Amino acid sequence: MRQAPEYVFEDEPMEDVMRKFEKSGAWNLPVLSRERKYLGFLSKSKIFNAYREELKDFSQD
């Protein structure tokens, strides 16, 4: 088992989160609370899918 290359905090701005994905080259990063309690994983592909949906909704307006 290896240590994660980066961690994402639950209240971190999306710009910082994407920067961590780019810097690490990872597709999944663990999400921590400010108390450093493990909350789950965040998937880069899930973010991209949500972004595409937002763009689709925006273009229909």
Predicted model as a PDB file, atoms N, CA, C, CB and O in Angstrom, pLDDT in the B-factor column:
MODEL        1                                                                  
ATOM      1  N   MET A   1       0.838  -1.173   0.000  1.00 82.00           N  
ATOM      2  CA  MET A   1       0.000   0.000   0.000  1.00 82.00           C  
ATOM      3  C   MET A   1       0.884   1.237   0.000  1.00 82.00           C  
ATOM      4  CB  MET A   1      -0.954  -0.003   1.209  1.00 82.00           C  
ATOM      5  O   MET A   1       1.900   1.288   0.693  1.00 82.00           O  
ATOM      6  N   ARG A   2       0.488   2.233  -0.784  1.00 85.00           N  
ATOM      7  CA  ARG A   2       1.263   3.471  -0.875  1.00 85.00           C  
ATOM      8  C   ARG A   2       0.481   4.647  -0.316  1.00 85.00           C  
ATOM      9  CB  ARG A   2       1.659   3.748  -2.323  1.00 85.00           C  
ATOM     10  O   ARG A   2      -0.749   4.629  -0.274  1.00 85.00           O  
ATOM     11  N   GLN A   3       1.203   5.657   0.108  1.00 90.00           N  
ATOM     12  CA  GLN A   3       0.580   6.881   0.585  1.00 90.00           C  
ATOM     13  C   GLN A   3       0.054   7.660  -0.618  1.00 90.00           C  
ATOM     14  CB  GLN A   3       1.585   7.737   1.414  1.00 90.00           C  
ATOM     15  O   GLN A   3       0.664   7.645  -1.688  1.00 90.00           O  
ATOM     16  N   ALA A   4      -1.066   8.333  -0.444  1.00 93.00           N  
ATOM     17  CA  ALA A   4      -1.649   9.138  -1.522  1.00 93.00           C  
ATOM     18  C   ALA A   4      -0.709  10.289  -1.880  1.00 93.00           C  
ATOM     19  CB  ALA A   4      -3.043   9.684  -1.109  1.00 93.00           C  
ATOM     20  O   ALA A   4      -0.074  10.867  -0.998  1.00 93.00           O  
ATOM     21  N   PRO A   5      -0.618  10.625  -3.177  1.00 94.00           N  
ATOM     22  CA  PRO A   5       0.276  11.709  -3.589  1.00 94.00           C  
ATOM     23  C   PRO A   5      -0.209  13.085  -3.119  1.00 94.00           C  
ATOM     24  CB  PRO A   5       0.419  11.710  -5.101  1.00 94.00           C  
ATOM     25  O   PRO A   5       0.595  14.002  -2.952  1.00 94.00           O  
ATOM     26  N   GLU A   6      -1.503  13.226  -2.908  1.00 97.00           N  
ATOM     27  CA  GLU A   6      -2.121  14.469  -2.442  1.00 97.00           C  
ATOM     28  C   GLU A   6      -3.361  14.125  -1.645  1.00 97.00           C  
ATOM     29  CB  GLU A   6      -2.473  15.411  -3.632  1.00 97.00           C  
ATOM     30  O   GLU A   6      -3.867  13.005  -1.727  1.00 97.00           O  
ATOM     31  N   TYR A   7      -3.849  15.072  -0.881  1.00 96.00           N  
ATOM     32  CA  TYR A   7      -5.115  14.939  -0.161  1.00 96.00           C  
ATOM     33  C   TYR A   7      -5.987  16.127  -0.502  1.00 96.00           C  
ATOM     34  CB  TYR A   7      -4.890  14.838   1.376  1.00 96.00           C  
ATOM     35  O   TYR A   7      -5.487  17.222  -0.759  1.00 96.00           O  
ATOM     36  N   VAL A   8      -7.286  15.911  -0.502  1.00 97.00           N  
ATOM     37  CA  VAL A   8      -8.250  16.979  -0.735  1.00 97.00           C  
ATOM     38  C   VAL A   8      -9.011  17.172   0.568  1.00 97.00           C  
ATOM     39  CB  VAL A   8      -9.222  16.646  -1.936  1.00 97.00           C  
ATOM     40  O   VAL A   8      -9.412  16.201   1.209  1.00 97.00           O  
ATOM     41  N   PHE A   9      -9.210  18.424   0.956  1.00 97.00           N  
ATOM     42  CA  PHE A   9     -10.003  18.714   2.143  1.00 97.00           C  
ATOM     43  C   PHE A   9     -11.433  19.034   1.731  1.00 97.00           C  
ATOM     44  CB  PHE A   9      -9.388  19.885   2.948  1.00 97.00           C  
ATOM     45  O   PHE A   9     -11.663  19.580   0.652  1.00 97.00           O  
ATOM     46  N   GLU A  10     -12.387  18.699   2.580  1.00 96.00           N  
ATOM     47  CA  GLU A  10     -13.805  18.789   2.243  1.00 96.00           C  
ATOM     48  C   GLU A  10     -14.261  20.190   1.845  1.00 96.00           C  
ATOM     49  CB  GLU A  10     -14.618  18.321   3.401  1.00 96.00           C  
ATOM     50  O   GLU A  10     -15.222  20.327   1.088  1.00 96.00           O  
ATOM     51  N   ASP A  11     -13.599  21.223   2.334  1.00 96.00           N  
ATOM     52  CA  ASP A  11     -14.023  22.598   2.032  1.00 96.00           C  
ATOM     53  C   ASP A  11     -13.050  23.318   1.097  1.00 96.00           C  
ATOM     54  CB  ASP A  11     -14.168  23.390   3.324  1.00 96.00           C  
ATOM     55  O   ASP A  11     -13.053  24.547   1.014  1.00 96.00           O  
ATOM     56  N   GLU A  12     -12.235  22.561   0.410  1.00 97.00           N  
ATOM     57  CA  GLU A  12     -11.219  23.133  -0.469  1.00 97.00           C  
ATOM     58  C   GLU A  12     -11.840  23.637  -1.780  1.00 97.00           C  
ATOM     59  CB  GLU A  12     -10.126  22.091  -0.765  1.00 97.00           C  
ATOM     60  O   GLU A  12     -12.705  22.967  -2.345  1.00 97.00           O  
ATOM     61  N   PRO A  13     -11.415  24.798  -2.264  1.00 96.00           N  
ATOM     62  CA  PRO A  13     -11.937  25.305  -3.546  1.00 96.00           C  
ATOM     63  C   PRO A  13     -11.603  24.357  -4.703  1.00 96.00           C  
ATOM     64  CB  PRO A  13     -11.365  26.707  -3.838  1.00 96.00           C  
ATOM     65  O   PRO A  13     -10.539  23.738  -4.724  1.00 96.00           O  
ATOM     66  N   MET A  14     -12.522  24.255  -5.657  1.00 93.00           N  
ATOM     67  CA  MET A  14     -12.347  23.333  -6.784  1.00 93.00           C  
ATOM     68  C   MET A  14     -11.087  23.648  -7.586  1.00 93.00           C  
ATOM     69  CB  MET A  14     -13.567  23.385  -7.700  1.00 93.00           C  
ATOM     70  O   MET A  14     -10.445  22.734  -8.102  1.00 93.00           O  
ATOM     71  N   GLU A  15     -10.731  24.901  -7.696  1.00 95.00           N  
ATOM     72  CA  GLU A  15      -9.505  25.270  -8.412  1.00 95.00           C  
ATOM     73  C   GLU A  15      -8.281  24.605  -7.774  1.00 95.00           C  
ATOM     74  CB  GLU A  15      -9.330  26.805  -8.427  1.00 95.00           C  
ATOM     75  O   GLU A  15      -7.407  24.108  -8.483  1.00 95.00           O  
ATOM     76  N   ASP A  16      -8.216  24.595  -6.450  1.00 97.00           N  
ATOM     77  CA  ASP A  16      -7.105  23.949  -5.740  1.00 97.00           C  
ATOM     78  C   ASP A  16      -7.144  22.431  -5.907  1.00 97.00           C  
ATOM     79  CB  ASP A  16      -7.144  24.310  -4.249  1.00 97.00           C  
ATOM     80  O   ASP A  16      -6.108  21.783  -6.049  1.00 97.00           O  
ATOM     81  N   VAL A  17      -8.350  21.881  -5.888  1.00 96.00           N  
ATOM     82  CA  VAL A  17      -8.510  20.432  -6.052  1.00 96.00           C  
ATOM     83  C   VAL A  17      -7.992  20.011  -7.428  1.00 96.00           C  
ATOM     84  CB  VAL A  17     -10.003  20.016  -5.878  1.00 96.00           C  
ATOM     85  O   VAL A  17      -7.244  19.039  -7.534  1.00 96.00           O  
ATOM     86  N   MET A  18      -8.380  20.731  -8.479  1.00 95.00           N  
ATOM     87  CA  MET A  18      -7.939  20.376  -9.829  1.00 95.00           C  
ATOM     88  C   MET A  18      -6.427  20.545  -9.977  1.00 95.00           C  
ATOM     89  CB  MET A  18      -8.670  21.235 -10.871  1.00 95.00           C  
ATOM     90  O   MET A  18      -5.779  19.775 -10.686  1.00 95.00           O  
ATOM     91  N   ARG A  19      -5.881  21.529  -9.321  1.00 96.00           N  
ATOM     92  CA  ARG A  19      -4.430  21.715  -9.337  1.00 96.00           C  
ATOM     93  C   ARG A  19      -3.724  20.502  -8.720  1.00 96.00           C  
ATOM     94  CB  ARG A  19      -4.043  23.006  -8.577  1.00 96.00           C  
ATOM     95  O   ARG A  19      -2.677  20.076  -9.208  1.00 96.00           O  
ATOM     96  N   LYS A  20      -4.292  19.956  -7.658  1.00 97.00           N  
ATOM     97  CA  LYS A  20      -3.716  18.768  -7.016  1.00 97.00           C  
ATOM     98  C   LYS A  20      -3.813  17.549  -7.927  1.00 97.00           C  
ATOM     99  CB  LYS A  20      -4.423  18.484  -5.682  1.00 97.00           C  
ATOM    100  O   LYS A  20      -2.886  16.741  -7.986  1.00 97.00           O  
ATOM    101  N   PHE A  21      -4.933  17.412  -8.637  1.00 97.00           N  
ATOM    102  CA  PHE A  21      -5.056  16.313  -9.590  1.00 97.00           C  
ATOM    103  C   PHE A  21      -3.993  16.435 -10.682  1.00 97.00           C  
ATOM    104  CB  PHE A  21      -6.468  16.292 -10.213  1.00 97.00           C  
ATOM    105  O   PHE A  21      -3.338  15.452 -11.027  1.00 97.00           O  
ATOM    106  N   GLU A  22      -3.824  17.629 -11.220  1.00 96.00           N  
ATOM    107  CA  GLU A  22      -2.839  17.835 -12.291  1.00 96.00           C  
ATOM    108  C   GLU A  22      -1.414  17.589 -11.798  1.00 96.00           C  
ATOM    109  CB  GLU A  22      -2.956  19.257 -12.853  1.00 96.00           C  
ATOM    110  O   GLU A  22      -0.626  16.929 -12.474  1.00 96.00           O  
ATOM    111  N   LYS A  23      -1.090  18.116 -10.633  1.00 97.00           N  
ATOM    112  CA  LYS A  23       0.258  17.981 -10.070  1.00 97.00           C  
ATOM    113  C   LYS A  23       0.604  16.517  -9.786  1.00 97.00           C  
ATOM    114  CB  LYS A  23       0.379  18.806  -8.780  1.00 97.00           C  
ATOM    115  O   LYS A  23       1.723  16.074 -10.044  1.00 97.00           O  
ATOM    116  N   SER A  24      -0.360  15.778  -9.258  1.00 97.00           N  
ATOM    117  CA  SER A  24      -0.097  14.399  -8.845  1.00 97.00           C  
ATOM    118  C   SER A  24      -0.249  13.394  -9.983  1.00 97.00           C  
ATOM    119  CB  SER A  24      -1.021  14.021  -7.718  1.00 97.00           C  
ATOM    120  O   SER A  24       0.343  12.316  -9.944  1.00 97.00           O  
ATOM    121  N   GLY A  25      -1.041  13.746 -10.994  1.00 96.00           N  
ATOM    122  CA  GLY A  25      -1.323  12.793 -12.064  1.00 96.00           C  
ATOM    123  C   GLY A  25      -2.309  11.715 -11.645  1.00 96.00           C  
ATOM    124  O   GLY A  25      -2.546  10.769 -12.397  1.00 96.00           O  
ATOM    125  N   ALA A  26      -2.880  11.841 -10.469  1.00 96.00           N  
ATOM    126  CA  ALA A  26      -3.818  10.844  -9.938  1.00 96.00           C  
ATOM    127  C   ALA A  26      -5.209  11.015 -10.546  1.00 96.00           C  
ATOM    128  CB  ALA A  26      -3.899  10.947  -8.407  1.00 96.00           C  
ATOM    129  O   ALA A  26      -5.569  12.102 -10.998  1.00 96.00           O  
ATOM    130  N   TRP A  27      -5.987   9.931 -10.551  1.00 95.00           N  
ATOM    131  CA  TRP A  27      -7.377   9.982 -10.994  1.00 95.00           C  
ATOM    132  C   TRP A  27      -8.335   9.903  -9.808  1.00 95.00           C  
ATOM    133  CB  TRP A  27      -7.663   8.846 -11.978  1.00 95.00           C  
ATOM    134  O   TRP A  27      -9.527  10.176  -9.953  1.00 95.00           O  
ATOM    135  N   ASN A  28      -7.820   9.533  -8.638  1.00 97.00           N  
ATOM    136  CA  ASN A  28      -8.613   9.475  -7.408  1.00 97.00           C  
ATOM    137  C   ASN A  28      -7.763  10.026  -6.278  1.00 97.00           C  
ATOM    138  CB  ASN A  28      -9.091   8.014  -7.095  1.00 97.00           C  
ATOM    139  O   ASN A  28      -6.583   9.699  -6.158  1.00 97.00           O  
ATOM    140  N   LEU A  29      -8.372  10.866  -5.451  1.00 97.00           N  
ATOM    141  CA  LEU A  29      -7.671  11.407  -4.284  1.00 97.00           C  
ATOM    142  C   LEU A  29      -8.564  11.266  -3.051  1.00 97.00           C  
ATOM    143  CB  LEU A  29      -7.276  12.901  -4.512  1.00 97.00           C  
ATOM    144  O   LEU A  29      -9.780  11.437  -3.137  1.00 97.00           O  
ATOM    145  N   PRO A  30      -7.955  10.952  -1.904  1.00 98.00           N  
ATOM    146  CA  PRO A  30      -8.741  10.852  -0.675  1.00 98.00           C  
ATOM    147  C   PRO A  30      -9.201  12.230  -0.199  1.00 98.00           C  
ATOM    148  CB  PRO A  30      -7.923  10.161   0.423  1.00 98.00           C  
ATOM    149  O   PRO A  30      -8.494  13.227  -0.347  1.00 98.00           O  
ATOM    150  N   VAL A  31     -10.395  12.258   0.372  1.00 98.00           N  
ATOM    151  CA  VAL A  31     -10.967  13.487   0.925  1.00 98.00           C  
ATOM    152  C   VAL A  31     -10.903  13.394   2.442  1.00 98.00           C  
ATOM    153  CB  VAL A  31     -12.444  13.709   0.433  1.00 98.00           C  
ATOM    154  O   VAL A  31     -11.313  12.394   3.033  1.00 98.00           O  
ATOM    155  N   LEU A  32     -10.380  14.454   3.069  1.00 98.00           N  
ATOM    156  CA  LEU A  32     -10.246  14.509   4.524  1.00 98.00           C  
ATOM    157  C   LEU A  32     -11.015  15.696   5.086  1.00 98.00           C  
ATOM    158  CB  LEU A  32      -8.767  14.595   4.930  1.00 98.00           C  
ATOM    159  O   LEU A  32     -11.187  16.714   4.416  1.00 98.00           O  
ATOM    160  N   SER A  33     -11.474  15.551   6.323  1.00 98.00           N  
ATOM    161  CA  SER A  33     -12.037  16.689   7.038  1.00 98.00           C  
ATOM    162  C   SER A  33     -10.875  17.539   7.537  1.00 98.00           C  
ATOM    163  CB  SER A  33     -12.962  16.228   8.224  1.00 98.00           C  
ATOM    164  O   SER A  33      -9.724  17.108   7.471  1.00 98.00           O  
ATOM    165  N   ARG A  34     -11.153  18.719   8.026  1.00 95.00           N  
ATOM    166  CA  ARG A  34     -10.093  19.575   8.571  1.00 95.00           C  
ATOM    167  C   ARG A  34      -9.426  18.930   9.789  1.00 95.00           C  
ATOM    168  CB  ARG A  34     -10.665  20.951   8.954  1.00 95.00           C  
ATOM    169  O   ARG A  34      -8.302  19.286  10.144  1.00 95.00           O  
ATOM    170  N   GLU A  35     -10.112  17.988  10.424  1.00 97.00           N  
ATOM    171  CA  GLU A  35      -9.539  17.244  11.549  1.00 97.00           C  
ATOM    172  C   GLU A  35      -8.733  16.046  11.054  1.00 97.00           C  
ATOM    173  CB  GLU A  35     -10.650  16.776  12.506  1.00 97.00           C  
ATOM    174  O   GLU A  35      -8.259  15.231  11.846  1.00 97.00           O  
ATOM    175  N   ARG A  36      -8.585  15.951   9.716  1.00 95.00           N  
ATOM    176  CA  ARG A  36      -7.832  14.900   9.030  1.00 95.00           C  
ATOM    177  C   ARG A  36      -8.492  13.519   9.166  1.00 95.00           C  
ATOM    178  CB  ARG A  36      -6.412  14.845   9.575  1.00 95.00           C  
ATOM    179  O   ARG A  36      -7.811  12.493   9.151  1.00 95.00           O  
ATOM    180  N   LYS A  37      -9.811  13.510   9.299  1.00 98.00           N  
ATOM    181  CA  LYS A  37     -10.571  12.266   9.307  1.00 98.00           C  
ATOM    182  C   LYS A  37     -10.916  11.912   7.858  1.00 98.00           C  
ATOM    183  CB  LYS A  37     -11.870  12.394  10.189  1.00 98.00           C  
ATOM    184  O   LYS A  37     -11.364  12.766   7.093  1.00 98.00           O  
ATOM    185  N   TYR A  38     -10.702  10.653   7.493  1.00 97.00           N  
ATOM    186  CA  TYR A  38     -10.997  10.178   6.147  1.00 97.00           C  
ATOM    187  C   TYR A  38     -12.505  10.224   5.881  1.00 97.00           C  
ATOM    188  CB  TYR A  38     -10.459   8.746   5.951  1.00 97.00           C  
ATOM    189  O   TYR A  38     -13.294   9.708   6.672  1.00 97.00           O  
ATOM    190  N   LEU A  39     -12.899  10.844   4.766  1.00 98.00           N  
ATOM    191  CA  LEU A  39     -14.309  10.954   4.404  1.00 98.00           C  
ATOM    192  C   LEU A  39     -14.667  10.149   3.151  1.00 98.00           C  
ATOM    193  CB  LEU A  39     -14.666  12.406   4.192  1.00 98.00           C  
ATOM    194  O   LEU A  39     -15.830   9.793   2.962  1.00 98.00           O  
ATOM    195  N   GLY A  40     -13.690   9.862   2.301  1.00 97.00           N  
ATOM    196  CA  GLY A  40     -13.950   9.127   1.074  1.00 97.00           C  
ATOM    197  C   GLY A  40     -12.953   9.508  -0.009  1.00 97.00           C  
ATOM    198  O   GLY A  40     -11.919  10.116   0.269  1.00 97.00           O  
ATOM    199  N   PHE A  41     -13.274   9.143  -1.247  1.00 96.00           N  
ATOM    200  CA  PHE A  41     -12.415   9.459  -2.383  1.00 96.00           C  
ATOM    201  C   PHE A  41     -13.151  10.371  -3.347  1.00 96.00           C  
ATOM    202  CB  PHE A  41     -11.955   8.174  -3.100  1.00 96.00           C  
ATOM    203  O   PHE A  41     -14.376  10.318  -3.460  1.00 96.00           O  
ATOM    204  N   LEU A  42     -12.399  11.202  -4.035  1.00 96.00           N  
ATOM    205  CA  LEU A  42     -12.926  12.052  -5.095  1.00 96.00           C  
ATOM    206  C   LEU A  42     -12.295  11.605  -6.399  1.00 96.00           C  
ATOM    207  CB  LEU A  42     -12.645  13.566  -4.817  1.00 96.00           C  
ATOM    208  O   LEU A  42     -11.076  11.459  -6.494  1.00 96.00           O  
ATOM    209  N   SER A  43     -13.124  11.391  -7.392  1.00 97.00           N  
ATOM    210  CA  SER A  43     -12.679  10.901  -8.688  1.00 97.00           C  
ATOM    211  C   SER A  43     -12.610  12.056  -9.688  1.00 97.00           C  
ATOM    212  CB  SER A  43     -13.622   9.791  -9.201  1.00 97.00           C  
ATOM    213  O   SER A  43     -13.550  12.842  -9.806  1.00 97.00           O  
ATOM    214  N   LYS A  44     -11.508  12.150 -10.392  1.00 95.00           N  
ATOM    215  CA  LYS A  44     -11.340  13.172 -11.426  1.00 95.00           C  
ATOM    216  C   LYS A  44     -12.381  12.974 -12.530  1.00 95.00           C  
ATOM    217  CB  LYS A  44      -9.905  13.124 -12.018  1.00 95.00           C  
ATOM    218  O   LYS A  44     -12.915  13.951 -13.054  1.00 95.00           O  
ATOM    219  N   SER A  45     -12.669  11.740 -12.882  1.00 94.00           N  
ATOM    220  CA  SER A  45     -13.655  11.487 -13.936  1.00 94.00           C  
ATOM    221  C   SER A  45     -15.057  11.922 -13.500  1.00 94.00           C  
ATOM    222  CB  SER A  45     -13.660   9.996 -14.315  1.00 94.00           C  
ATOM    223  O   SER A  45     -15.840  12.393 -14.324  1.00 94.00           O  
ATOM    224  N   LYS A  46     -15.372  11.770 -12.234  1.00 93.00           N  
ATOM    225  CA  LYS A  46     -16.683  12.204 -11.737  1.00 93.00           C  
ATOM    226  C   LYS A  46     -16.805  13.735 -11.808  1.00 93.00           C  
ATOM    227  CB  LYS A  46     -16.901  11.712 -10.277  1.00 93.00           C  
ATOM    228  O   LYS A  46     -17.870  14.266 -12.124  1.00 93.00           O  
ATOM    229  N   ILE A  47     -15.718  14.425 -11.515  1.00 93.00           N  
ATOM    230  CA  ILE A  47     -15.704  15.889 -11.628  1.00 93.00           C  
ATOM    231  C   ILE A  47     -15.925  16.299 -13.079  1.00 93.00           C  
ATOM    232  CB  ILE A  47     -14.366  16.472 -11.100  1.00 93.00           C  
ATOM    233  O   ILE A  47     -16.723  17.194 -13.356  1.00 93.00           O  
ATOM    234  N   PHE A  48     -15.217  15.643 -14.014  1.00 92.00           N  
ATOM    235  CA  PHE A  48     -15.368  15.961 -15.426  1.00 92.00           C  
ATOM    236  C   PHE A  48     -16.797  15.696 -15.914  1.00 92.00           C  
ATOM    237  CB  PHE A  48     -14.372  15.152 -16.253  1.00 92.00           C  
ATOM    238  O   PHE A  48     -17.348  16.477 -16.690  1.00 92.00           O  
ATOM    239  N   ASN A  49     -17.387  14.599 -15.460  1.00 92.00           N  
ATOM    240  CA  ASN A  49     -18.767  14.298 -15.848  1.00 92.00           C  
ATOM    241  C   ASN A  49     -19.734  15.364 -15.342  1.00 92.00           C  
ATOM    242  CB  ASN A  49     -19.181  12.926 -15.315  1.00 92.00           C  
ATOM    243  O   ASN A  49     -20.627  15.789 -16.076  1.00 92.00           O  
ATOM    244  N   ALA A  50     -19.566  15.793 -14.109  1.00 90.00           N  
ATOM    245  CA  ALA A  50     -20.421  16.836 -13.544  1.00 90.00           C  
ATOM    246  C   ALA A  50     -20.234  18.151 -14.300  1.00 90.00           C  
ATOM    247  CB  ALA A  50     -20.115  17.033 -12.045  1.00 90.00           C  
ATOM    248  O   ALA A  50     -21.200  18.874 -14.544  1.00 90.00           O  
ATOM    249  N   TYR A  51     -19.004  18.454 -14.664  1.00 89.00           N  
ATOM    250  CA  TYR A  51     -18.713  19.673 -15.425  1.00 89.00           C  
ATOM    251  C   TYR A  51     -19.385  19.626 -16.799  1.00 89.00           C  
ATOM    252  CB  TYR A  51     -17.187  19.859 -15.583  1.00 89.00           C  
ATOM    253  O   TYR A  51     -19.972  20.615 -17.238  1.00 89.00           O  
ATOM    254  N   ARG A  52     -19.299  18.479 -17.476  1.00 91.00           N  
ATOM    255  CA  ARG A  52     -19.948  18.326 -18.779  1.00 91.00           C  
ATOM    256  C   ARG A  52     -21.466  18.506 -18.670  1.00 91.00           C  
ATOM    257  CB  ARG A  52     -19.623  16.949 -19.376  1.00 91.00           C  
ATOM    258  O   ARG A  52     -22.089  19.112 -19.542  1.00 91.00           O  
ATOM    259  N   GLU A  53     -22.049  17.979 -17.605  1.00 90.00           N  
ATOM    260  CA  GLU A  53     -23.491  18.150 -17.393  1.00 90.00           C  
ATOM    261  C   GLU A  53     -23.848  19.619 -17.182  1.00 90.00           C  
ATOM    262  CB  GLU A  53     -23.956  17.319 -16.186  1.00 90.00           C  
ATOM    263  O   GLU A  53     -24.854  20.100 -17.703  1.00 90.00           O  
ATOM    264  N   GLU A  54     -23.022  20.324 -16.421  1.00 88.00           N  
ATOM    265  CA  GLU A  54     -23.255  21.752 -16.207  1.00 88.00           C  
ATOM    266  C   GLU A  54     -23.179  22.520 -17.520  1.00 88.00           C  
ATOM    267  CB  GLU A  54     -22.241  22.318 -15.208  1.00 88.00           C  
ATOM    268  O   GLU A  54     -24.006  23.393 -17.785  1.00 88.00           O  
ATOM    269  N   LEU A  55     -22.191  22.194 -18.337  1.00 89.00           N  
ATOM    270  CA  LEU A  55     -22.051  22.851 -19.637  1.00 89.00           C  
ATOM    271  C   LEU A  55     -23.263  22.564 -20.518  1.00 89.00           C  
ATOM    272  CB  LEU A  55     -20.761  22.391 -20.340  1.00 89.00           C  
ATOM    273  O   LEU A  55     -23.768  23.451 -21.205  1.00 89.00           O  
ATOM    274  N   LYS A  56     -23.718  21.321 -20.489  1.00 86.00           N  
ATOM    275  CA  LYS A  56     -24.886  20.923 -21.279  1.00 86.00           C  
ATOM    276  C   LYS A  56     -26.118  21.703 -20.825  1.00 86.00           C  
ATOM    277  CB  LYS A  56     -25.138  19.399 -21.158  1.00 86.00           C  
ATOM    278  O   LYS A  56     -26.864  22.220 -21.656  1.00 86.00           O  
ATOM    279  N   ASP A  57     -26.334  21.792 -19.521  1.00 80.00           N  
ATOM    280  CA  ASP A  57     -27.464  22.541 -18.984  1.00 80.00           C  
ATOM    281  C   ASP A  57     -27.346  24.024 -19.318  1.00 80.00           C  
ATOM    282  CB  ASP A  57     -27.558  22.349 -17.470  1.00 80.00           C  
ATOM    283  O   ASP A  57     -28.340  24.669 -19.651  1.00 80.00           O  
ATOM    284  N   PHE A  58     -26.158  24.552 -19.232  1.00 78.00           N  
ATOM    285  CA  PHE A  58     -25.917  25.958 -19.516  1.00 78.00           C  
ATOM    286  C   PHE A  58     -26.194  26.271 -20.984  1.00 78.00           C  
ATOM    287  CB  PHE A  58     -24.480  26.337 -19.155  1.00 78.00           C  
ATOM    288  O   PHE A  58     -26.777  27.310 -21.294  1.00 78.00           O  
ATOM    289  N   SER A  59     -25.789  25.395 -21.877  1.00 78.00           N  
ATOM    290  CA  SER A  59     -25.958  25.642 -23.312  1.00 78.00           C  
ATOM    291  C   SER A  59     -27.424  25.534 -23.741  1.00 78.00           C  
ATOM    292  CB  SER A  59     -25.109  24.658 -24.116  1.00 78.00           C  
ATOM    293  O   SER A  59     -27.808  26.086 -24.772  1.00 78.00           O  
ATOM    294  N   GLN A  60     -28.236  24.832 -22.961  1.00 76.00           N  
ATOM    295  CA  GLN A  60     -29.653  24.692 -23.283  1.00 76.00           C  
ATOM    296  C   GLN A  60     -30.458  25.909 -22.845  1.00 76.00           C  
ATOM    297  CB  GLN A  60     -30.215  23.441 -22.632  1.00 76.00           C  
ATOM    298  O   GLN A  60     -31.589  26.092 -23.294  1.00 76.00           O  
ATOM    299  N   ASP A  61     -29.901  26.732 -21.988  1.00 64.00           N  
ATOM    300  CA  ASP A  61     -30.630  27.937 -21.488  1.00 64.00           C  
ATOM    301  C   ASP A  61     -30.599  29.070 -22.447  1.00 64.00           C  
ATOM    302  CB  ASP A  61     -30.058  28.406 -20.184  1.00 64.00           C  
ATOM    303  O   ASP A  61     -31.160  30.130 -22.168  1.00 64.00           O  
TER     304      ASP A  61                                                      
ENDMDL                                                                          
END                                                                             
